[in-house]
Amino acid sequence: MIETLRKAARSIGNPSLQAWNEGGGKVLGYPCTFVPEEIIDAAGILPYRLRGITAGTMSIGDAYFGPVICSFPKCILQLAGQGSYGFLDGAVVVNGCDSMRRLHECWRKASEDIPGTLPGFFHYMGVPHKATDYSIEWFKEELGILARSISDHFGTPVTTDSLRRSIRLFNEIRSLLSELDEMRMSETCPVTGSDAASIVLAGFAMPREEYRETLGKVMARLRKSKPVSDGKVRLMVVGSASDDADFVELVESTGAIVVSDCMCFGARSFLKRVDEDADPIEALAERYLGGNLCPRMFGWYKDRLAFVRDRALRSRVDGVILQNIRFCDLHGSENGLLERDLEAEGIPCMRIEREYGPLVETGRIKMRLDAFMERIRTVGGRRS
Amino acid sequence: MKPETREYRYDWNIWTIMENAALVKDGTDKEYESLLGLIPHFADALDIFIRQGEPGVRFIKLVANYIRACIEAKALGKKTVLTSFSMATPILYAFDLVPICLEAFTIFGTVVLKRGTTEFLDYCCEIGFTETSCSSQRGALGAYLSGLAVRPDMIVCNAPGWCDSNANSYSFAASYLDVPFFQLSYPPEVSGKRARDFHRRDYLDLVAFLEENTGRKLDIDRLRRLVSEAARQDALISEISDLQAIVPNPVPNVFELMVYGARSFASGLEELTALLESMVASCRQNARRKLSGRGTTSESGRGLFCYIDHYTTDARLWAWMDTRNLSHLGSILCRYWYGEAGFVKGYDEGYTYSCATLADMIDSLADMTARMPMVKQIRGPYDAPGMWLEDNLHLARLYQADFVVYFSTVGCRNTWGAVKLLVRDLERMNIPTLLLFVDAFDDRVASWESITDRLEEFLHVRGISCGGPDKASWKA
């Protein structure tokens, strides 16, 4: 079971996605956790979180984006330009950050030079940077526009009932993943960090009902599994979008185990439920904008620090890895604050800037990890 | 940071320089000429303003007075607010706050200090900033975060929605210094009822934030005086912008910097009105005499700067343009979309001021802030109506630009994400456009000498400076 998820996590396509596609199912890509998957799912369309893994060159990405831009959207554009996202029927781009927002224009312009690389449905959604009553109202209207656009384009109405069904499905998935999260944080962690990452990542790329079934089976097995964390240094990974299970594997190759995270491809994506009793669009707006832990929500550092600190303490980590993709100012600078504040509380931190994508910097990162592990082993991990 | 850097407070250091610079024309011309030889590191930067006569001296005095107000605020019982260059200062002055405009302070340091703001840029990285986060904030912010400048009492930022790097700097500073923070957020659209309602609500929240953190109620009469003054000032700025359309351009090149530099911190203050009136008088006189801002009867080329200007080292961009007899047609930074401006009419709805009621003033300020430099152009897709591309095409046509140049900072994710597309589109319209990979505030990225090489080569190859046959063929 877990092998299925591992494969889905490490590639752009996967057999389940392929079968969905061959059966006439539509797929809609989105790059950021501010896009409610439920709206896409409610239209009977598979929500697929865009990723840039497997991009081996940046020949297309660099031709449109500038030189000092995060490599995550560049890799997505690269894959789109070279046809790897040919299975997409649509895409929604949001202003998750300034690098990501420009994917909208760069993708459109690239498709003028490389015809056929832009999905038939292409939508831009504006997300405010604050969560107040009026910004949530704005976001709610944006979600309404998105739902109507999808309905009109694909001819599959997004109704209150279909939204409620989708919200229930995604909440069930979130419950299972939250249980996995608690298991990982416990003393008897039954799963490696790289496998946990694979389990979560697969959920962004598979038809969700099938994913829920598979996840249920994986969890049933994990509930009976023996701990795999004994004798290992317990770490937490925090920061920029990281959808690379190999990165976690690299961390764990140093004798550590990643038992917790605070990332948008990790815990941040599933910990909060959607209110099933409220108006669906309103509930989605509240869930996706209110309390979102991305640093693009300016002014909420204390809440994010509290969240990271709480998870670090509950998962009894020996240290925290604060990573950011190069040119990610948001996570990069916030990591500086987190380092200051967590270290002040006796939690060892390692701050590292890296490129997104294939582990081209393995040697450098490994060296930094070894030094961090040496510090923890010599000086000791988190002081109690 | 070098120990000697810690010997002087950043803001005080710049204030003493500006205060003394404002006095240099009190003596004779001979004394002034002799002085220039004694201050090799300041001579270029000083002379570009002083040679403008009364407006240049007024500008330096305005800057000196402003910095002194920042430094003395606490002693006078006033609170300070760290804020963005695109914020509407009348609302801050109405609460008797002293706005510390971070980007203006970065420009001051970049232009007048021998080593620019290098050490403060790096200090920010020492405490967490990424090495390429925007230098326009980092340059001065390093001083504020290291305790070498006035500690702000609160932070108000209006970059969210159009610049993550900018907003992130202010948000970081609030967390680092543990002071209250407020953001005005911007949806992707500029106009329309939905956007307007959002801006109004955001502004009302700002007023509530300011009331809470100053312990004062908004002084409506004071706000009315400030907004009325701002309206007068924007009318004067519009006249300067409109005069730039004349060939040869009667507006001295450095006026552009003086307009946006002063407006960023002095909008609503009477001192700014006096400066602008003096600038307008100078431009009108040139126009009457059919002279360019450099005193010539013709110009070798007209350049539009599609983003910002370049400040390293000693503000030599303007002097370089003067020596080539090139006209600076402005950048995003000096475009205020005031509804009465010639370049706005028939193109954009612009903003207007109404002081009738508090609600009218709030609406006016919200409308104005929504159209401030960069806030307007880069908040949505670059090719959407009224955004970056359309504005540039409109201005290039109206002002008969011969070429367009992109100067920026390395940290400008938003524009670097779309600038290749912009350049490509402008070139397709036969507008020669130069994309420069430089940093306006950090000459370690590219020296001014290497930049001028690129500029000279570009103008030569495209037949602009030598008036070749393909000059501005797109205009036909």
Interface residues (C-beta under 8 A of the other chain):
Chain A: A63 Y64 F65 G66 P67 V68 I69 C70 N95 C97 D98 S99 R101 R102 H104 E105 C106 K109 Y124 G126 P128 H129 K130 T132 Y134 S135 W138 E141 P295 R296 F298 G299 Y301 K302 N324 R326 F327 C328 D329 L330 G332 S333 E334 N335 G336 L337 E339 R340 E353
Chain B: I127 G128 F129 T130 T132 S133 C134 C157 P160 G161 C163 D164 S165 A167 N168 S169 Y170 S171 F172 A174 S175 Y176 F181 F182 Q183 S185 P187 P188 E189 R194 D197 F198 R201 D202 D205 G380 P381 Y382 D383 V410 G411 C412 R413 N414 T415 W416 G417 A418 V419 K420 L421 R424 F437
